[in-house]
Each structure stands twice: as C-alpha cells, then as structure tokens.
Amino acid sequence: VDARWSQVAGPVFSRWWFEDSTTEEHTGLMVTSHVARRASSGPLALEDRGLPMILATCAATASIKEGLSPAVSLDKVTAIAAGLPQPETRHEIHVLLRRHDDPLQEARAALAREADPVSNRYAAYQEALATVVALQAGCGTYDIVLQLGDLPILDVQRLIRRHLADVGVPATPLP
C-alpha cells in the first residue's frame, strides 16, 4: 500500500482529491496504486476499476479542479499517466457497463443512487465523469460497451457472460 494513502485518508480525503492535490499528484497516486495492485495479482484479475476508469476519474477530477473541458482533462491525464511506471503487459478485456449512452442521463442515474444529498461539486464531477467515459467509449478504449438501461441484475450477468464468451473468455451461461 502506498504510504501516501494514509496521509490523505479520513476527513481530508475529499479536500485532497478535489482541492489540495495537483492533477499530477492525484493521477500519480491513482496510477501507481493501480500498477502496484496489478503487480500483486495473479494471472487472472477482475477489476471493478481498471486503468481506463482510473484515468476517467482523474480526468473528471481535473476537469472540476482546473475548470478544463472533459476532453482536455482526459488528454492531460493520459499524458501524465504515460510518463508513469506502467503495469506489466497482460491480456485485458475492458468492459464498460452503463445505463445510458447520454452522459447527462448517466450522471443523473449515478446521483440518484446516492443515499444522501450531494454537493454541487460532486454532481459536477459525476457529469464530467460520465462525459469522459463517453469520450473513452467513443474512442474504443473499452473492448465491450454494454448499454444496460433498466435490465435486472441476472439479465446483466447473462449479457456480460455472452459478450465475454464472444471474445474467447470461457463464461458459463446462467440458466
């Protein structure tokens, strides 16, 4: 575990994430932590947030902190990450699950899942994040992009398994 996490954990975390850190510091911590997790995992790892999503969260944060457009912030974060240590190369399949292809609807859906009211900054972050993810999807960053709408969870599982099987990953179908 990177020692920097203990310095930013707790009540100062949100402030560090959105205010105190530079985009370079934030991206550096997130990407190097990802590289470390990858190095300690086995030959098969399921990550709920792989490198594309880590870059998306860093870009959305930069967009809010620096007042940059999501596209410019994604370019900036991608350039920063390119200069950092990279994970070992291994076969990866990046799957993006989203409810809507429209970033505004996707952000609204994400905010609707929050138990407590959110700040305007967090709402803006979710909108920037949904926009960055849509940009990534449009550029082919994800191998599989699934539009879920309001599918029930078992149907989502069936859809994921079918698409993984289509790309050569043995995934036993659900009954």
Z-matrix of the N, CA and C atoms (Angstrom, degrees):
N
C 1 1.453
C 2 1.531 1 108.67
N 3 1.287 2 115.49 1 132.59
C 4 1.459 3 121.86 2 179.18
C 5 1.528 4 109.23 3 -66.91
N 6 1.320 5 116.93 4 128.37
C 7 1.468 6 122.08 5 -178.21
C 8 1.524 7 112.19 6 -60.74
N 9 1.317 8 117.26 7 -23.73
C 10 1.467 9 119.52 8 -179.99
C 11 1.526 10 112.29 9 -63.57
N 12 1.340 11 117.60 10 -25.89
C 13 1.472 12 119.51 11 179.20
C 14 1.521 13 110.86 12 -62.70
N 15 1.322 14 118.35 13 -39.27
C 16 1.469 15 119.94 14 -179.48
C 17 1.528 16 111.30 15 -66.59
N 18 1.310 17 116.93 16 -26.43
C 19 1.467 18 120.79 17 179.38
C 20 1.530 19 112.27 18 -75.13
N 21 1.326 20 116.54 19 -26.40
C 22 1.466 21 119.00 20 -176.28
C 23 1.526 22 112.60 21 -109.76
N 24 1.327 23 117.55 22 -2.17
C 25 1.470 24 121.10 23 -178.07
C 26 1.530 25 110.76 24 -70.43
N 27 1.303 26 114.40 25 164.18
C 28 1.459 27 120.62 26 174.76
C 29 1.516 28 112.37 27 84.16
N 30 1.336 29 115.38 28 -150.06
C 31 1.463 30 119.53 29 -171.89
C 32 1.530 31 114.44 30 -65.61
N 33 1.337 32 118.16 31 -18.68
C 34 1.465 33 119.88 32 -179.49
C 35 1.524 34 112.61 33 -87.86
N 36 1.338 35 116.73 34 -4.21
C 37 1.458 36 120.11 35 -173.11
C 38 1.524 37 112.34 36 -58.16
N 39 1.311 38 118.63 37 -52.09
C 40 1.464 39 121.60 38 -177.81
C 41 1.521 40 110.69 39 -61.07
N 42 1.313 41 115.94 40 -41.06
C 43 1.469 42 119.63 41 179.66
C 44 1.527 43 110.07 42 -64.32
N 45 1.354 44 117.03 43 -43.91
C 46 1.458 45 119.56 44 179.16
C 47 1.525 46 109.60 45 -62.42
N 48 1.331 47 116.79 46 -46.64
C 49 1.462 48 122.86 47 -176.06
C 50 1.529 49 111.21 48 -58.42
N 51 1.339 50 116.74 49 -47.59
C 52 1.458 51 121.27 50 -172.26
C 53 1.526 52 115.23 51 -100.35
N 54 1.344 53 118.35 52 -14.69
C 55 1.459 54 118.59 53 -174.31
C 56 1.530 55 114.03 54 -129.20
N 57 1.316 56 116.68 55 -54.71
C 58 1.461 57 119.97 56 -168.17
C 59 1.522 58 114.69 57 -78.62
N 60 1.304 59 117.73 58 -32.92
C 61 1.468 60 119.79 59 -178.29
C 62 1.527 61 110.25 60 -80.65
N 63 1.323 62 114.58 61 151.85
C 64 1.459 63 118.74 62 169.77
C 65 1.527 64 107.48 63 -84.56
N 66 1.299 65 116.74 64 164.45
C 67 1.465 66 120.19 65 176.90
C 68 1.525 67 109.83 66 -60.45
N 69 1.318 68 116.90 67 -37.14
C 70 1.464 69 120.83 68 178.51
C 71 1.529 70 110.92 69 -64.09
N 72 1.342 71 117.39 70 -44.72
C 73 1.480 72 120.64 71 179.34
C 74 1.518 73 111.18 72 -64.65
N 75 1.324 74 116.05 73 -46.86
C 76 1.459 75 121.34 74 -178.07
C 77 1.528 76 110.60 75 -61.87
N 78 1.320 77 116.43 76 -49.96
C 79 1.460 78 120.67 77 179.77
C 80 1.524 79 110.68 78 -62.81
N 81 1.324 80 116.62 79 -41.06
C 82 1.461 81 120.69 80 179.21
C 83 1.511 82 112.37 81 -59.79
N 84 1.329 83 116.77 82 -46.10
C 85 1.464 84 120.13 83 -179.78
C 86 1.524 85 110.99 84 -64.69
N 87 1.317 86 116.31 85 -44.32
C 88 1.461 87 119.83 86 -177.42
C 89 1.530 88 111.28 87 -66.52
N 90 1.311 89 117.68 88 -45.42
C 91 1.461 90 120.53 89 -176.30
C 92 1.531 91 111.04 90 -71.86
N 93 1.325 92 118.06 91 -43.85
C 94 1.469 93 118.86 92 179.79
C 95 1.528 94 111.07 93 -66.35
N 96 1.316 95 118.42 94 -32.17
C 97 1.460 96 120.70 95 175.22
C 98 1.527 97 110.42 96 -66.41
N 99 1.312 98 116.42 97 -40.11
C 100 1.467 99 120.47 98 176.60
C 101 1.529 100 110.40 99 -62.47
N 102 1.310 101 116.66 100 -44.97
C 103 1.471 102 120.77 101 179.61
C 104 1.530 103 109.75 102 -59.84
N 105 1.331 104 117.22 103 -42.28
C 106 1.474 105 121.09 104 179.86
C 107 1.531 106 110.86 105 -65.18
N 108 1.334 107 117.54 106 -42.65
C 109 1.473 108 120.39 107 177.70
C 110 1.520 109 110.54 108 -61.17
N 111 1.326 110 115.99 109 -43.33
C 112 1.460 111 120.32 110 179.04
C 113 1.527 112 111.26 111 -61.82
N 114 1.332 113 116.76 112 -41.07
C 115 1.465 114 120.48 113 -177.93
C 116 1.522 115 111.47 114 -65.00
N 117 1.325 116 117.14 115 -28.17
C 118 1.466 117 119.70 116 -177.50
C 119 1.525 118 112.90 117 -96.43
N 120 1.328 119 117.43 118 2.55
C 121 1.463 120 119.55 119 179.35
C 122 1.523 121 109.90 120 -94.61
N 123 1.295 122 115.30 121 167.39
C 124 1.461 123 121.31 122 179.98
C 125 1.515 124 111.40 123 -83.93
N 126 1.331 125 115.91 124 -165.37
C 127 1.461 126 120.22 125 -177.12
C 128 1.532 127 113.32 126 -70.38
N 129 1.324 128 117.60 127 -20.42
C 130 1.454 129 121.36 128 176.97
C 131 1.521 130 107.65 129 -125.03
N 132 1.307 131 115.81 130 123.44
C 133 1.457 132 120.22 131 179.45
C 134 1.520 133 108.73 132 -137.20
N 135 1.303 134 115.95 133 132.42
C 136 1.454 135 121.50 134 173.89
C 137 1.520 136 106.92 135 -103.08
N 138 1.304 137 116.02 136 117.50
C 139 1.462 138 120.80 137 -178.01
C 140 1.517 139 108.76 138 -113.27
N 141 1.308 140 116.25 139 128.96
C 142 1.465 141 116.79 140 177.15
C 143 1.523 142 110.49 141 -77.99
N 144 1.320 143 116.76 142 -16.28
C 145 1.455 144 121.16 143 174.79
C 146 1.524 145 108.60 144 -139.15
N 147 1.322 146 115.26 145 91.98
C 148 1.450 147 120.39 146 176.28
C 149 1.517 148 110.15 147 -80.62
N 150 1.307 149 116.11 148 -174.97
C 151 1.458 150 120.84 149 -175.69
C 152 1.526 151 113.78 150 -56.53
N 153 1.334 152 120.62 151 -41.42
C 154 1.468 153 118.04 152 178.67
C 155 1.537 154 112.76 153 -58.63
N 156 1.335 155 117.17 154 -40.52
C 157 1.468 156 118.68 155 -179.31
C 158 1.524 157 111.13 156 -73.79
N 159 1.321 158 117.45 157 -32.75
C 160 1.466 159 119.86 158 175.69
C 161 1.527 160 109.62 159 -62.98
N 162 1.317 161 116.34 160 -45.04
C 163 1.465 162 119.54 161 177.36
C 164 1.524 163 111.04 162 -62.79
N 165 1.327 164 116.68 163 -37.25
C 166 1.471 165 120.12 164 178.59
C 167 1.524 166 111.08 165 -63.58
N 168 1.345 167 117.46 166 -43.26
C 169 1.466 168 119.12 167 -179.58
C 170 1.531 169 110.78 168 -66.87
N 171 1.328 170 116.10 169 -37.71
C 172 1.470 171 119.03 170 177.79
C 173 1.527 172 110.40 171 -66.20
N 174 1.321 173 117.05 172 -40.91
C 175 1.458 174 120.99 173 179.45
C 176 1.525 175 111.40 174 -65.83
N 177 1.325 176 117.28 175 -41.98
C 178 1.466 177 120.17 176 178.24
C 179 1.525 178 110.53 177 -63.60
N 180 1.321 179 116.01 178 -39.60
C 181 1.465 180 120.18 179 177.79
C 182 1.523 181 110.29 180 -63.87
N 183 1.330 182 116.75 181 -44.82
C 184 1.464 183 120.66 182 178.72
C 185 1.524 184 110.95 183 -61.84
N 186 1.314 185 116.16 184 -37.90
C 187 1.454 186 120.19 185 179.02
C 188 1.528 187 110.72 186 -59.75
N 189 1.322 188 116.48 187 -42.78
C 190 1.467 189 121.11 188 -179.52
C 191 1.528 190 110.72 189 -72.99
N 192 1.331 191 117.16 190 -47.67
C 193 1.468 192 120.82 191 -176.35
C 194 1.519 193 113.07 192 -65.47
N 195 1.335 194 115.29 193 -40.88
C 196 1.455 195 119.00 194 -172.13
C 197 1.524 196 113.68 195 -104.38
N 198 1.322 197 116.57 196 -2.05
C 199 1.463 198 119.58 197 179.96
C 200 1.519 199 112.96 198 68.05
N 201 1.324 200 116.15 199 29.34
C 202 1.460 201 121.20 200 179.58
C 203 1.524 202 110.15 201 -91.71
N 204 1.309 203 115.95 202 157.39
C 205 1.459 204 118.23 203 173.37
C 206 1.526 205 107.80 204 -68.81
N 207 1.319 206 117.68 205 154.88
C 208 1.469 207 119.22 206 177.15
C 209 1.530 208 112.71 207 -56.04
N 210 1.324 209 118.17 208 -38.17
C 211 1.473 210 120.36 209 -179.44
C 212 1.525 211 111.26 210 -66.02
N 213 1.314 212 117.57 211 -43.81
C 214 1.466 213 121.01 212 179.55
C 215 1.524 214 110.05 213 -66.93
N 216 1.322 215 116.77 214 -41.05
C 217 1.470 216 119.16 215 179.71
C 218 1.530 217 110.88 216 -65.82
N 219 1.329 218 118.42 217 -36.51
C 220 1.460 219 120.88 218 177.31
C 221 1.531 220 110.43 219 -64.46
N 222 1.319 221 117.07 220 -42.81
C 223 1.465 222 120.19 221 176.83
C 224 1.529 223 111.01 222 -61.09
N 225 1.328 224 116.59 223 -42.53
C 226 1.466 225 121.09 224 -178.81
C 227 1.529 226 110.84 225 -63.63
N 228 1.318 227 116.54 226 -48.88
C 229 1.464 228 121.37 227 -178.42
C 230 1.526 229 110.87 228 -65.04
N 231 1.315 230 116.92 229 -39.80
C 232 1.467 231 120.83 230 178.57
C 233 1.529 232 110.48 231 -61.87
N 234 1.330 233 116.50 232 -40.24
C 235 1.469 234 120.60 233 178.18
C 236 1.524 235 110.94 234 -66.51
N 237 1.319 236 117.38 235 -41.53
C 238 1.469 237 120.80 236 177.81
C 239 1.527 238 109.50 237 -61.93
N 240 1.321 239 116.54 238 -48.18
C 241 1.470 240 121.12 239 -177.54
C 242 1.530 241 111.46 240 -61.97
N 243 1.314 242 117.39 241 -33.79
C 244 1.466 243 120.90 242 -179.44
C 245 1.528 244 111.54 243 -62.82
N 246 1.321 245 116.87 244 -26.18
C 247 1.458 246 121.07 245 179.86
C 248 1.517 247 114.04 246 -90.26
N 249 1.318 248 117.61 247 2.40
C 250 1.467 249 122.28 248 -178.83
C 251 1.526 250 110.14 249 -99.88
N 252 1.335 251 116.99 250 163.08
C 253 1.469 252 118.98 251 174.64
C 254 1.532 253 109.68 252 -54.59
N 255 1.313 254 115.40 253 139.96
C 256 1.469 255 121.70 254 -177.25
C 257 1.527 256 109.89 255 -104.63
N 258 1.338 257 116.15 256 150.03
C 259 1.473 258 118.66 257 176.22
C 260 1.524 259 110.43 258 -68.89
N 261 1.328 260 115.00 259 157.55
C 262 1.465 261 119.63 260 174.41
C 263 1.518 262 108.83 261 -57.95
N 264 1.307 263 115.17 262 143.62
C 265 1.460 264 119.91 263 178.37
C 266 1.526 265 109.35 264 -71.88
N 267 1.304 266 115.48 265 132.35
C 268 1.462 267 121.98 266 172.76
C 269 1.517 268 107.53 267 -153.99
N 270 1.306 269 115.34 268 163.33
C 271 1.460 270 120.11 269 179.99
C 272 1.524 271 108.89 270 -64.52
N 273 1.301 272 115.84 271 127.88
C 274 1.461 273 120.96 272 179.74
C 275 1.520 274 109.36 273 -131.76
N 276 1.303 275 114.71 274 146.95
C 277 1.457 276 121.50 275 171.68
C 278 1.522 277 105.88 276 -129.28
N 279 1.301 278 115.41 277 116.15
C 280 1.465 279 120.42 278 -179.24
C 281 1.523 280 108.92 279 -96.87
N 282 1.325 281 114.91 280 119.94
C 283 1.452 282 121.93 281 -178.60
C 284 1.524 283 107.93 282 -112.28
N 285 1.302 284 116.28 283 127.45
C 286 1.458 285 121.90 284 177.19
C 287 1.519 286 108.74 285 -109.31
N 288 1.318 287 115.88 286 122.29
C 289 1.461 288 122.15 287 175.40
C 290 1.522 289 107.48 288 -105.41
N 291 1.300 290 116.11 289 125.97
C 292 1.462 291 118.48 290 175.88
C 293 1.519 292 109.96 291 -145.15
N 294 1.302 293 114.28 292 152.47
C 295 1.463 294 120.66 293 -178.46
C 296 1.524 295 111.44 294 -82.36
N 297 1.334 296 115.71 295 -33.47
C 298 1.469 297 120.45 296 -175.25
C 299 1.519 298 109.39 297 -138.10
N 300 1.309 299 117.26 298 149.31
C 301 1.460 300 118.68 299 174.43
C 302 1.526 301 111.33 300 -87.61
N 303 1.322 302 117.67 301 -14.05
C 304 1.461 303 122.09 302 175.86
C 305 1.536 304 108.84 303 -83.88
N 306 1.336 305 118.09 304 119.84
C 307 1.468 306 120.10 305 -176.90
C 308 1.536 307 114.40 306 -57.14
N 309 1.317 308 117.68 307 -36.87
C 310 1.468 309 118.87 308 179.82
C 311 1.521 310 111.33 309 -65.48
N 312 1.324 311 116.74 310 -42.30
C 313 1.466 312 119.59 311 177.31
C 314 1.523 313 110.63 312 -66.55
N 315 1.327 314 116.77 313 -39.94
C 316 1.460 315 120.50 314 178.96
C 317 1.527 316 110.71 315 -62.17
N 318 1.335 317 116.93 316 -42.85
C 319 1.469 318 120.75 317 178.80
C 320 1.534 319 110.55 318 -64.66
N 321 1.319 320 116.56 319 -43.08
C 322 1.477 321 119.33 320 178.28
C 323 1.525 322 111.36 321 -60.85
N 324 1.329 323 116.52 322 -40.47
C 325 1.466 324 120.43 323 179.02
C 326 1.529 325 110.35 324 -64.56
N 327 1.321 326 117.42 325 -41.15
C 328 1.466 327 121.03 326 178.62
C 329 1.525 328 110.31 327 -63.49
N 330 1.318 329 116.93 328 -42.85
C 331 1.464 330 120.44 329 -179.42
C 332 1.525 331 111.55 330 -68.78
N 333 1.316 332 117.39 331 -32.08
C 334 1.464 333 120.97 332 179.22
C 335 1.524 334 111.56 333 -66.16
N 336 1.338 335 117.52 334 -22.77
C 337 1.466 336 120.80 335 179.17
C 338 1.532 337 112.30 336 -81.63
N 339 1.323 338 118.35 337 -9.27
C 340 1.462 339 121.26 338 179.76
C 341 1.527 340 110.14 339 -72.68
N 342 1.317 341 115.86 340 135.17
C 343 1.464 342 120.67 341 -178.81
C 344 1.528 343 111.94 342 -72.76
N 345 1.320 344 116.57 343 -35.86
C 346 1.468 345 121.66 344 -177.16
C 347 1.526 346 109.84 345 -112.69
N 348 1.331 347 116.31 346 157.91
C 349 1.470 348 118.81 347 175.69
C 350 1.532 349 109.74 348 -58.85
N 351 1.325 350 116.17 349 147.41
C 352 1.465 351 120.96 350 -177.96
C 353 1.523 352 109.82 351 -111.35
N 354 1.322 353 114.76 352 159.79
C 355 1.458 354 120.28 353 177.78
C 356 1.527 355 110.29 354 -75.22
N 357 1.314 356 115.44 355 163.48
C 358 1.459 357 120.17 356 176.28
C 359 1.530 358 110.69 357 -61.99
N 360 1.333 359 116.52 358 -35.60
C 361 1.460 360 120.33 359 179.79
C 362 1.523 361 110.46 360 -64.68
N 363 1.325 362 117.20 361 -42.96
C 364 1.454 363 119.93 362 -179.98
C 365 1.537 364 110.62 363 -67.31
N 366 1.317 365 116.90 364 -37.81
C 367 1.471 366 120.16 365 176.75
C 368 1.529 367 109.97 366 -63.20
N 369 1.331 368 117.08 367 -41.87
C 370 1.469 369 120.78 368 177.69
C 371 1.524 370 110.59 369 -65.17
N 372 1.333 371 116.57 370 -37.89
C 373 1.465 372 121.23 371 177.15
C 374 1.529 373 110.09 372 -61.24
N 375 1.326 374 117.94 373 -45.78
C 376 1.463 375 120.87 374 -179.74
C 377 1.527 376 111.30 375 -62.52
N 378 1.320 377 116.61 376 -37.17
C 379 1.461 378 119.88 377 177.50
C 380 1.531 379 110.23 378 -67.77
N 381 1.332 380 116.89 379 -43.65
C 382 1.471 381 120.35 380 177.52
C 383 1.522 382 110.54 381 -63.01
N 384 1.334 383 116.94 382 -41.57
C 385 1.460 384 120.91 383 179.72
C 386 1.532 385 110.55 384 -61.80
N 387 1.306 386 116.95 385 -46.63
C 388 1.469 387 120.23 386 179.76
C 389 1.529 388 110.64 387 -62.31
N 390 1.322 389 117.10 388 -35.77
C 391 1.464 390 120.90 389 178.74
C 392 1.523 391 110.74 390 -69.07
N 393 1.335 392 117.08 391 -43.56
C 394 1.466 393 121.06 392 178.30
C 395 1.525 394 110.38 393 -62.15
N 396 1.319 395 117.13 394 -45.12
C 397 1.464 396 120.80 395 179.95
C 398 1.534 397 110.21 396 -62.01
N 399 1.319 398 117.10 397 -39.57
C 400 1.469 399 120.24 398 177.13
C 401 1.530 400 110.55 399 -64.08
N 402 1.331 401 117.22 400 -39.43
C 403 1.469 402 120.50 401 175.98
C 404 1.526 403 110.56 402 -61.94
N 405 1.328 404 115.88 403 -45.84
C 406 1.467 405 119.87 404 178.67
C 407 1.530 406 110.68 405 -60.46
N 408 1.319 407 116.38 406 -45.30
C 409 1.471 408 120.07 407 -179.38
C 410 1.526 409 110.13 408 -61.20
N 411 1.322 410 116.73 409 -40.44
C 412 1.453 411 120.81 410 179.24
C 413 1.524 412 113.48 411 -66.04
N 414 1.322 413 115.97 412 -25.05
C 415 1.478 414 121.23 413 179.40
C 416 1.519 415 112.38 414 -92.09
N 417 1.331 416 118.31 415 -0.62
C 418 1.459 417 120.63 416 178.68
C 419 1.522 418 114.76 417 83.23
N 420 1.320 419 117.47 418 20.19
C 421 1.467 420 120.93 419 179.48
C 422 1.522 421 111.75 420 -62.22
N 423 1.322 422 116.92 421 -34.73
C 424 1.462 423 122.02 422 -177.78
C 425 1.527 424 109.18 423 -99.83
N 426 1.318 425 115.97 424 137.48
C 427 1.464 426 121.12 425 179.80
C 428 1.521 427 111.89 426 -72.59
N 429 1.316 428 115.12 427 -34.33
C 430 1.463 429 121.35 428 -179.28
C 431 1.523 430 107.53 429 -133.45
N 432 1.309 431 117.59 430 125.89
C 433 1.461 432 122.70 431 176.47
C 434 1.521 433 106.89 432 -119.29
N 435 1.316 434 115.87 433 117.98
C 436 1.466 435 120.70 434 -177.22
C 437 1.524 436 110.02 435 -113.56
N 438 1.322 437 115.14 436 123.63
C 439 1.462 438 121.63 437 174.91
C 440 1.524 439 107.17 438 -89.83
N 441 1.310 440 116.70 439 113.76
C 442 1.457 441 120.68 440 -171.71
C 443 1.517 442 114.29 441 -93.92
N 444 1.316 443 117.15 442 -24.14
C 445 1.455 444 118.13 443 -174.66
C 446 1.520 445 109.35 444 53.35
N 447 1.307 446 116.55 445 -128.25
C 448 1.467 447 121.23 446 179.45
C 449 1.523 448 112.05 447 -110.58
N 450 1.329 449 117.01 448 30.87
C 451 1.460 450 120.12 449 -179.41
C 452 1.529 451 111.22 450 -58.21
N 453 1.328 452 117.07 451 140.37
C 454 1.466 453 120.26 452 173.01
C 455 1.536 454 109.92 453 -66.39
N 456 1.315 455 116.42 454 156.90
C 457 1.465 456 122.48 455 -173.08
C 458 1.525 457 113.29 456 -57.46
N 459 1.319 458 118.65 457 -39.54
C 460 1.464 459 119.31 458 179.56
C 461 1.524 460 111.76 459 -67.28
N 462 1.321 461 117.17 460 -34.45
C 463 1.461 462 120.09 461 175.19
C 464 1.532 463 110.80 462 -67.81
N 465 1.326 464 116.20 463 -36.21
C 466 1.468 465 120.24 464 175.59
C 467 1.521 466 109.22 465 -62.56
N 468 1.327 467 117.09 466 -45.25
C 469 1.462 468 120.85 467 178.09
C 470 1.525 469 111.56 468 -59.60
N 471 1.312 470 117.01 469 -43.05
C 472 1.474 471 120.55 470 178.94
C 473 1.531 472 110.89 471 -62.71
N 474 1.309 473 116.13 472 -42.35
C 475 1.458 474 121.58 473 179.92
C 476 1.533 475 111.07 474 -63.30
N 477 1.308 476 116.77 475 -46.62
C 478 1.470 477 120.95 476 178.27
C 479 1.524 478 110.06 477 -60.13
N 480 1.310 479 117.02 478 -48.45
C 481 1.470 480 120.94 479 -178.67
C 482 1.525 481 111.67 480 -60.49
N 483 1.325 482 116.37 481 -41.43
C 484 1.464 483 119.56 482 -179.81
C 485 1.531 484 110.97 483 -64.23
N 486 1.316 485 117.05 484 -43.61
C 487 1.467 486 120.29 485 -179.61
C 488 1.523 487 111.58 486 -69.47
N 489 1.318 488 117.64 487 -36.29
C 490 1.466 489 119.59 488 175.85
C 491 1.524 490 110.31 489 -64.85
N 492 1.312 491 117.11 490 -42.52
C 493 1.468 492 120.35 491 177.40
C 494 1.524 493 110.66 492 -60.87
N 495 1.328 494 117.45 493 -36.18
C 496 1.467 495 121.52 494 179.53
C 497 1.528 496 112.55 495 -63.59
N 498 1.347 497 116.96 496 -24.95
C 499 1.470 498 119.95 497 179.47
C 500 1.527 499 111.95 498 -105.39
N 501 1.338 500 115.29 499 17.19
C 502 1.458 501 119.12 500 172.40
C 503 1.512 502 116.67 501 90.40
N 504 1.315 503 118.12 502 10.44
C 505 1.463 504 120.89 503 176.56
C 506 1.515 505 108.20 504 -95.84
N 507 1.331 506 117.02 505 117.68
C 508 1.467 507 118.38 506 -178.88
C 509 1.537 508 110.82 507 -64.87
N 510 1.294 509 115.00 508 112.56
C 511 1.458 510 121.25 509 179.36
C 512 1.535 511 107.67 510 -131.01
N 513 1.303 512 115.94 511 111.22
C 514 1.455 513 120.60 512 -178.41
C 515 1.517 514 109.81 513 -63.79
N 516 1.332 515 117.28 514 126.36
C 517 1.464 516 119.74 515 179.07
C 518 1.539 517 110.64 516 -63.88
N 519 1.311 518 115.56 517 147.88
C 520 1.461 519 120.69 518 173.26
C 521 1.524 520 108.29 519 -79.41
N 522 1.330 521 116.57 520 148.23
C 523 1.484 522 118.26 521 177.02
C 524 1.521 523 110.68 522 -65.07
